[in-house]
Amino acid sequence: MYPEELKYTQEHEWIRGEDGTCTIGITAYATEQLGDVTYVELPETGVKLAKGAEAGAVESVKAASDIYAPVGGEVVEVNTALDDQPELVNESPYADGWFFKLKDVDPAELSSFMDAAAYAHYVEEQSQ
Amino acid sequence: MQLIFEKSREGRRGVTLDALDVPLASLPAELCREQPAALPQVSEFDVVRHFTELSSLNYGLDAYFYPLGSCTMKYNPKIAEAVAGLAGFSALHPHLASTESTWSQCQGAFELIYETECLLAEIAGMTACSLQPIAGAHGELAGVLLMAAYHRDKGNAKNKIIIPDSAHGTNPASAAIAGYDIVEIPSNDRGTIDLDSFKAALDDSVAGVMATCPNTHGLFEPDIHEIARLAHEADALMYYDGANLNAILGECRPGDLGFDVMHYNLHKTFATPHGMGGPGSGPVGVGERLAPYLPGPRVVKTDGAFALDTPGKSIGNMAPFFGNFGMAVRAYAYIRQLGSEGLRDVSHAAVLNANYIHARLKNAYRSAFDGAFMHECVFDATPQANKGTNAMDIAKALLDYGFHAPTVYFPLTVHESLMIEPTETESKETIDAFCDAMLEIAARVEEEGDPFKDAPRTTPVGRLDEVKAARDLDCAYLEPASAIAP
């Protein structure tokens, strides 16, 4: 149900780690809870974010929520397509709806996050 | 219906001005428009019909029940309108206060401002109050700026404000605009401030704590005395958001709970028009420590007359003149009409009504918290959502029963939140009819799953496309070239 190759945070973000960079987005569960996304505020490229730092915000018809950097690193790329098409977050949360990429990530930080099965269990508990 | 711009016809006029009887003075060219404003050209009768029709499409408190949680949509007594309309108030020129030589001509208005500030301070256990802020969030900003002035004066280097996730939604924005970093702390399982998280977040860098009590879950904060004590130990100030003051009038005063600064919402607690019905008013109240920093000028009582004075360490003007003065007149009329016992009865009835609704609905809707609710109750429609009808669908379904929807999806701590605040001014018959509608909706969801996906069906327009409205915001009317004068 949740992609096996990703890691997950309690804030319902997913992380795809590859070669010292990480791509970050929010999960399908998060998009269901938010409803239709109307605006995504992303960090500037070149900015260095500490683990847990605020990286932007996602707004829907229901609410505005902060986006956090789940790991520390430098922002190397942001998904500018979301400026005009915030609906990509709902339509394709794990591919076209990604938010930003970080480089110089410490791979050790990734091991503390949930895998797909653990996240599915976490979501199950949350939605009771 | 047509927009008023679409009703425009070339050359049609509502009024004809008399010929100029003074010499024409021209404005400098750089102050003039390059083209005349594209105003609709309509007769007076067109305007009267247009806005009368619009008002008939509006859902207003004078016609219907409006249980919007956190908003206190209570009846606005008509005598307060009559008093505010008295020419001595409504026709007063605000610049009479601007020069000392004309103060004698606005002593009544000064007295009303002075008396209203004293009454509000007394009601909330504050030392003094300023009527200047013109909205609730504006009062919050004033309050945070007052806290900042206090710390600056003492040489305190503090950059954080603690805000529980059960605080009113505008608090983080107000604190951020004033330049503070926000530290959010979670609620415990009971829906109140988690004391351990608060202790962990509190240190010397904390300038203040912004709390709403009862909080946005409709629950009184049981640890508020301890929280205030700990905050004061760290020289952090306590800010009280007055959004929910309607729950505690005459029973409990924020100043006595340990709060140093607060705002009132005259348009909530003190029955002045609310939302699109009228301008807001968010007076800021302070305890002893912050009084020297209040916005100025302030009305002061001297020997035999009222005058203006600005406190030495004032943060300055928060708004032109004295804020929305007409709202102060209405609030004064309301407070004097009710008196201290009447105000206490207001809160008793508001709390009783909310708990009556909770008792009638709790078997059909999941109560979000176990505690005793104050003036509003919160349900979680997750069980209904799992059957196909979410909180938004329930809100839309209610419109077809003739009721305004409660607040939905706020507080954010409850997934499918339905937040109901009936206020003290509704009859038992109205509240019962609302509960009957809610129970019927729950019963139909139980049986049919998702029968309300196309609700509302009986309103002037059906289900609105909120996503399109947010993504493609477009509120400028571009006229066809022929309709508007060049």
Chai-1 contact restraints between the chains, C-beta under 6 A:
chainA,res_idxA,chainB,res_idxB,connection_type,confidence,min_distance_angstrom,max_distance_angstrom,comment,restraint_id
A,D36,B,V467,contact,1.0,0.0,6.0,A-B,restraint_1
A,T38,B,A470,contact,1.0,0.0,6.0,A-B,restraint_2
A,T38,B,R471,contact,1.0,0.0,6.0,A-B,restraint_3
A,V61,B,E466,contact,1.0,0.0,6.0,A-B,restraint_4
A,V61,B,V467,contact,1.0,0.0,6.0,A-B,restraint_5
A,V61,B,A470,contact,1.0,0.0,6.0,A-B,restraint_6
A,K62,B,Y409,contact,1.0,0.0,6.0,A-B,restraint_7
A,A63,B,L412,contact,1.0,0.0,6.0,A-B,restraint_8
